Amino acid sequence: IIEGVTVERIRTVDGRAVGVDTDQGPVDAEYVVTCAGMWSHELGRQAGVNVPLHACEHFYLVTEPVPDLPAGLPTLRDTDNCIYVKEDAGRLLVGAFEPVAKPFGAEGLPTDRPFMQLDEDWDHLAPVYEKACERVPILGEIGIRLFFNGPESFTPDDRYLLGETPELRNHFVATGFNSVGIQSAGGAGKVLAEWIVGGRPPMDLWDVDIRRMLPFQTNRRYLRDRSVEALGLLYAMHWPFRQVDTARGVRRSPFHDRLADLGACHGESGGWERPNWYAPKGVEPVYEYSYGRQNWFEHSAAEHRACREGAALFDQTSLAKLLVQGPDAAAVLNHISSADVDVEPGTSVYTTWLNDRGGIEADLTVNRLDDERFLVVTAFSTQVRDSDWMARNTPDGARATITDVTSGYSVLGVFGPDSRRVLSPLTDADLGNEAFPFGTLREIDISYARVIAVRRTYMGELGWELYIPTEFSLGVFDELWATGQPVGLMPAGMHAMNSLRIEKAYRHWGDDIADEDTPLEAGLSWGVAWDKPGGFIGREALIAQREAGLTRRLVQFRLDDPEPLLYGNEPILADGSLVGRITSGMYGHTVGAALGMGYVTHEPGTPRDEVIGGSFEITVNGERIPATASYRPFYDPTGDRIRA
Ligand SMILES: Cc1cc2nc3c(=O)[nH]c(=O)nc-3n(C[C@H](O)[C@H](O)[C@H](O)COP(=O)(O)OP(=O)(O)OC[C@H]3O[C@@H](n4cnc5c(N)ncnc54)[C@H](O)[C@@H]3O)c2cc1C
């Protein structure tokens, strides 16, 4: 450890970090870890690496000695009043997590000091301190010895940044600690060391993995504006579906204003403004949060029913789209995909991408446009991760390129038994089952546009995703909306999509499946092409697991009582014993109860049916609710409706 040295830049060769230049000369290194606190953003930027964080002023006060204060008092957290109070060598220390924080260093950070104490700001802190005095009255009677104000870095989602950066190999980060850097340091250091040595995260660390960050999130104004809210959110009520208030309107689909006119209540995810639900006329599109049924519950139920019984229109523009092309594109993709994606042009394949332990690194669709071009479609949240995974697993010299074309296409989803009736008048393409079966795609005319129509669904109904070149979007939308009205087309939001998909048991990557879960455990082995020529990454591990037998399986649950709701992380009990937790949950409006899924652990070799043969309960808010377990979806288990 060399102290008092300034790193001036990270040295790179061929996309790899190879050391650092310091004010005392160069240092070669096999690996470089940027853990420069709030300075990490700038240091990363110089090397072309996205490290999204911004500093805020962060405060605590220490009182004069408090007579007879017992040592070892527990820390008191009063989240409603945004304070914590703890005993500190005979004094009281009062820290603040105020709802509107003060960003620091937007005009540039000082580089001449490793540790900074900023000026007192009583005007800023007084409202919080007054509340503290109400909660702990003695604070109003004793003097204050120290007003401490120090800068700390905050990330856009209040979770820290760990792992290897996708832009630069052998370069890791451990930064953006959101005021919990001291308590997190031991664990963060341990897993980072294991990550470097093992070449992969030692456990599912997606929550804090830097690959979740998107390229735009390096924008300084975005970071500054979000940091104002990020600090206080740590103590704010973590309502289900809670939305952020700052840095909104960052990424808007072309349909944004049209959908707002139709009553959309937009939510923010990865910068995207996405309609979460639609307020009918006379209702304000504003959330009223609670742990029970929120104000949008019935409106979302109506959207859900429109999709099940008629036709619903979804704005799916936030999907990430990667164009993979070249003479070797098919071979490269087929080696990465567990399904066979070397299929006829015009075929859309759902596949998982596995690591060498058989864990699911990604689940997405590979759409073959022609012999040498594929459109890989994945969630907005895994845009960077999935393209990074593909780039890493593309052999040197392979004639295949990956281009992110997310901004080039908007996406409208038309789903429901009447979706064919909505779309047919707009196109001369044959949308019949024979000409356009499930799992296929065609480039077709709609309105004045050429559109890639993919017959595939996350909602479990007949329908199409339309990939529309961006500048044609509104033309297509306006005609589609007008044509859909006589058929009863309704706009539907992300909450309805979630309730629709959970009835169909469609897994959500990051919740229900991730890099520690295999397709065998997740019930996705139906998609694995075990014997395709050349094999695929993860095949050997999967075969070994198939032979050894499983010890956990993903199971669907329906609460027997229609009243309680599921949000995820609720304990699963089998015959009274804890066997797992709910990985994702949502109310199923057609099924008429809350649904969830989760892994049930069991003895090796337990027959599949026996695993769900017991009597199940899910603990909701401390109460055990009997639940029905199933491997099959609770809605349309045979999948007839998507092939209608
Ligand atoms: C008032 C306050 C109270 C807090 N209370 C708590 C608490 O109770 N519990 C808790 O867990 N956390 C707390 N924190 C947060 C905690 O202090 C931070 O999360 C933690 O220090 C972050 O560690 P870090 O290593 O990421 O960054 P830092 O501690 O900022 O360390 C980064 C280091 O990198 C150095 N550096 C930067 N650029 C360069 C360069 N180019 N070359 C060489 N060196 C460089 C800096 O000089 C610095 O020493 C608090 C923070 C504040 C401000």
The ligand as an ORCA input file, in Angstrom:
! r2SCAN-3c Opt
* xyz 0 1
  C     -21.204     12.218      7.453
  C     -21.042     10.811      7.007
  C     -21.450      9.774      7.828
  C     -21.311      8.457      7.425
  N     -21.711      7.452      8.266
  C     -21.577      6.162      7.880
  C     -21.969      5.097      8.739
  O     -22.420      5.316      9.849
  N     -21.839      3.827      8.292
  C     -21.356      3.547      7.057
  O     -21.281      2.384      6.681
  N     -20.959      4.537      6.233
  C     -21.059      5.835      6.608
  N     -20.680      6.842      5.763
  C     -20.273      6.513      4.399
  C     -18.850      6.023      4.279
  O     -17.986      6.930      4.889
  C     -18.530      5.885      2.792
  O     -19.518      5.085      2.164
  C     -17.193      5.251      2.578
  O     -16.185      6.019      3.154
  C     -16.931      5.125      1.090
  O     -15.725      4.488      0.938
  P     -14.937      4.561     -0.435
  O     -13.679      3.810     -0.216
  O     -15.841      4.165     -1.545
  O     -14.637      6.113     -0.683
  P     -13.727      7.101      0.163
  O     -13.842      6.809      1.612
  O     -14.076      8.459     -0.311
  O     -12.264      6.722     -0.283
  C     -11.811      7.000     -1.583
  C     -10.334      7.288     -1.499
  O      -9.812      7.351     -2.826
  C      -8.868      8.399     -2.866
  N      -8.717      8.863     -4.253
  C      -9.644      9.450     -5.047
  N      -9.137      9.725     -6.256
  C      -7.860      9.295     -6.233
  C      -6.821      9.298     -7.193
  N      -6.999      9.784     -8.425
  N      -5.618      8.791     -6.835
  C      -5.416      8.271     -5.594
  N      -6.382      8.234     -4.643
  C      -7.583      8.741     -4.965
  C      -9.448      9.469     -1.977
  O      -8.442     10.359     -1.573
  C     -10.024      8.627     -0.849
  O      -9.086      8.432      0.159
  C     -20.781      8.168      6.151
  C     -20.371      9.216      5.314
  C     -20.488     10.532      5.742
  C     -20.029     11.630      4.836
*
